[in-house]
Amino acid sequence: MTDPVFDMADLFGEDYLYFYADRTGDERSDADTELIWRLLELEPGMEVLDLACGHGRIANRLAARGCHVTGLDATPLFLQRARGDAEAWGVSVDYHHGDVRDLPWASRFDRVVNWFTSFGYFDDSGNRKVISEVARVLRPGGEFILELNNLPWLLRNLQSSVVMEREGNLLVDRNEFDPLTSRVLSRRAVIRDGRHRDLRFFTRTFGFPELRQWLHEAGFSTVAAYGDGGDSLTVHSRRLITVSTH
Ligand SMILES: C[S@@+](CC[C@H](N)C(=O)[O-])C[C@H]1O[C@@H](n2cnc3c(N)ncnc32)[C@H](O)[C@@H]1O
């Protein structure tokens, strides 16, 4: 079976920043950072990797709280924005352009963060490679937090069409679930300033037991599950958060 198309460069570009900057604005980013801080029991001075850090909204906040933060992402535009914000805030983050499947470190970090459905963009061997790379760059006893959609919630609530609007500009996602691969397959149309652009992407989705098994198979000894806001995971949790110890 051939893999569906993933238009990575078009998905993570200027339109993403334009439409998602509102949704992941200050309030949301502050709350995400606070939750990560609590669940990972972070302390100033810890070495933290924000994997697929995007435009640095979490990396910069963790640095402001005193962690030694490294951010890695594949999108130069997002890294440019992240570096600019870090400079404006007077915080220091080591930003790297790179691929989550091939990390340039070994046994280096106390904690690794992967947040806001930044996992599941590849075939399953690629997705597993990301987890094994995380295990490789963590120090013994280090912890990995992963946050993504919760499959039981998604199966009951997936909307075949989602519309976002900003200043009269539209982002329209048409979604379907593929039960053979446990992926949400999405077709996105962006209509902005009179310009129309179509792109396709997919996201692998997990129920907790499958993800826990993958994490154990990659060498993590314990895997804890949480739902929205760090509450207990239920079928009503929109998000699945795992905290795994290496
Ligand atoms: C949904 S965004 C989330 C960004 C960030 N974690 C946040 O919470 O705002 C996913 C990110 O994954 C990055 N990404 C996608 N594929 C990647 C890859 N192969 N290696 C590194 N980063 C990648 C994209 O550039 C994008 O910044």
The ligand as a Tripos MOL2 file, in Angstrom:
@<TRIPOS>MOLECULE
LIG
   27    29     1     0     0
SMALL
NO_CHARGES

@<TRIPOS>ATOM
      1 C1          1.8830   21.0050   15.0430 C.3       1 LIG1
      2 S1          3.4500   21.8110   14.9900 S.3       1 LIG1
      3 C2          3.7570   21.9990   16.7160 C.3       1 LIG1
      4 C3          4.9210   22.8300   17.0830 C.3       1 LIG1
      5 C4          5.2010   23.0040   18.5740 C.3       1 LIG1
      6 N1          5.5120   21.7230   19.2100 N.3       1 LIG1
      7 C5          4.0790   23.7020   19.2930 C.2       1 LIG1
      8 O1          3.5930   23.1640   20.3020 O.co2     1 LIG1
      9 O2          3.6840   24.7890   18.8810 O.co2     1 LIG1
     10 C6          4.4970   20.4770   14.4610 C.3       1 LIG1
     11 C7          5.9270   20.8500   14.1860 C.3       1 LIG1
     12 O3          6.6250   19.7000   13.7230 O.3       1 LIG1
     13 C8          7.6490   20.1430   12.8460 C.3       1 LIG1
     14 N2          8.1120   19.0030   12.0500 N.ar      1 LIG1
     15 C9          7.4220   18.3000   11.1330 C.ar      1 LIG1
     16 N3          8.1810   17.3130   10.6370 N.ar      1 LIG1
     17 C10         9.3860   17.3920   11.2310 C.ar      1 LIG1
     18 C11        10.5870   16.6450   11.1320 C.ar      1 LIG1
     19 N4         10.7080   15.6040   10.2900 N.pl3     1 LIG1
     20 N5         11.6340   17.0000   11.9170 N.ar      1 LIG1
     21 C12        11.5380   18.0730   12.7540 C.ar      1 LIG1
     22 N6         10.4120   18.8060   12.8960 N.ar      1 LIG1
     23 C13         9.3510   18.4750   12.1410 C.ar      1 LIG1
     24 C14         6.9750   21.2260   12.0360 C.3       1 LIG1
     25 O4          7.9120   22.0760   11.4130 O.3       1 LIG1
     26 C15         6.1570   21.9240   13.1400 C.3       1 LIG1
     27 O5          6.8770   22.9740   13.6970 O.3       1 LIG1
@<TRIPOS>BOND
     1     1     2 1
     2     2     3 1
     3     2    10 1
     4     3     4 1
     5     4     5 1
     6     5     6 1
     7     5     7 1
     8     7     8 2
     9     7     9 1
    10    10    11 1
    11    11    12 1
    12    11    26 1
    13    12    13 1
    14    13    14 1
    15    13    24 1
    16    14    15 ar
    17    14    23 ar
    18    15    16 ar
    19    16    17 ar
    20    17    18 ar
    21    17    23 ar
    22    18    19 1
    23    18    20 ar
    24    20    21 ar
    25    21    22 ar
    26    22    23 ar
    27    24    25 1
    28    24    26 1
    29    26    27 1
@<TRIPOS>SUBSTRUCTURE
     1 LIG1         1 GROUP 0 **** ****
